[in-house]
Amino acid sequence: MKISLNPDEKVVKMIKDGLEKKGGYCPCRLEIIEDNKCMCKEFRDQIADPEYEGFCHCMLYYKSLKD
């Protein structure tokens, strides 16, 4: 398993700017709750799933099943 940033630098910059504006909370989520703090609970749960491969909700991180 490997976690990496989205290869699209424009997406990464946009999401990181949003994270900075929202104090580290996912810019794609409306609620400012601990579960939405980056790296969000949804993606942490997806990381824990051995079958899941793909992007987090905001497309910042990608979980690959290969190293």
Summary of the structure (lengths in Angstrom):
residues: 67
radius of gyration: 11.8
end to end distance: 5.3
largest distance: 33.5
contacts: 159
relative contact order: 0.27
helix: 36%
strand: 18%
